[in-house]
Amino acid sequence: MKKFLTVSVILAILYLVPFLLEGTVMAQDLFPADSGSSSGLVRGLERFWDYTGFANANAANLVMIGIGLFFIFLAIRYHYEPLLLIPIGMGIMLGNIPFQEGIGVGIYEEGSVLNYLYFGVTKGIYPPLIFLGIGAMTDFSSLISNPRLMLLGAAAQVGIFGTFIGAIALGFEVHEAGAISIIGGADGPTAIFASAKLAPTLIGSIAIAAYSYMALVPVIQPPIMRLLITKKERLIKMKPPRAVSKLEKILFPIIGFLLTTFISPTAMPLLGMLFFGNLLKESGVTERLAETARTKMIDIVTILLGITVGASTQADVFLTAGSIKIFLLGAASFIIATAGGLIFAKVMNLFLSKNNKINPLIGAAGVSAVPDSARVVQMEGIKSDPSNHLLMHAMAPNVSGVIGSAVAAGIMMSFLM
């Protein structure tokens, strides 16, 4: 302990020396005998103080640092999307350490390290790489075996278009409303990709809102599910998904890529990487590439995306009335998207035979929060009937929601860019 304190004191002295020397040299003598030495020392200390975060801090910085700590608390204490919230929480604190402008450390200062890392966000580089990893870890078997469940993923996208209307009503410009609307898909990478194209100044607020509500899926969705789905409906048992052949698994990403990108070419970077990653997984001959995409690569990109998105929320940029409106719209859109999937599942049952009905709970998985919303469906199903396992069924609308949100974002961008 004594050695540690000694080394700390020496390092502190060495850190202070340049400031002290600068102050005394300005007095034209290193250590003169007159009063100039004391004034030079004071100027050196004042200069040192001016560069510290303590001298440049304000209440807004402290509020944002508190938000960053809260994100980290949620991730560690309640396991709410820790792989996202811890990097974002740390990034929020990183972006709100007070400093004097012009020293080249801020994320918005050209030439700084953070600014170079942020390039991957502003130019839409990180989201497609995230989609590549998602594709390499996703099993589309449940969707292939029961294609009708894709409709639930499409129905949940009502949250996107509902949010667009709400954003316009709250006074956002049409391009900003288009970027904000993607929060309704509960798809963080897609929201960032669309924001980079449509409203770069809102990337931080939109990304934080999207990832926050993704993390709060286990909190937000269950009350809506219990409100809209009756006890009798929650007890519906679905037939086990049929076995899917290897050929079907290989053909799905190829056909899916061609079909979705022809419908929405603007979303090609996202959809192309998603289906490419899945083809790496299912082809059976590129396991090394698939393993890299779903592990090391997606982990690295998640770290860079989280830390830079968090750091972009500098208090002077983030703490605005617009950010508050975005958060409110995000909450409303997530509720609308969840309700849309649930209600559409109930409507589908009106046209299905008694032995072929679906459990409406799986409609909540139509949002793109993979696989958290599918897990919530599983937990809610087990609460009603411990023998009713809905996870595999819920994964079908869940993965189709990822595709649907990317297509919807592409359509939105094609109209507004």
Secondary structure, DSSP 8 states (H G I E B T S, - for coil): -HHHHHHHHHHHHHHHHHHHHHHHHHTTSSS-SSTHHHHHHHHHHHHHHHHSHHHH--HHHHHHHHHHHHHHHHHHHH-SSHHHHHHHHHHHHHHTS---TTSS-STTSTT-HHHHHHHHHHTT-HHHHHHHHHHHH---HHHHH-GGGHHHHHHTTHHHHHHHHHHHHTT--HHHHHHHHGGGGT-HHHHHHHHHHH-GGGHHHHHHHHHHHHHTHHHHHHHHHHHHS-HHHHT----------HHHHHHHHHHHHHHHHHH-GGGHHHHHHHHHHHHHHHSSS-HHHHHHIIIIIHHHHHHHHHHHHHHT--HHHHSSHHHHHHHHHHHHHHHHHHHHHHHHHHHHHTTS-GGG---GGGGGGGSS-TTHHHHHHHHHHHHH-TT---HHHHHHHHHHHHHHHHHHHHHHHHHH-
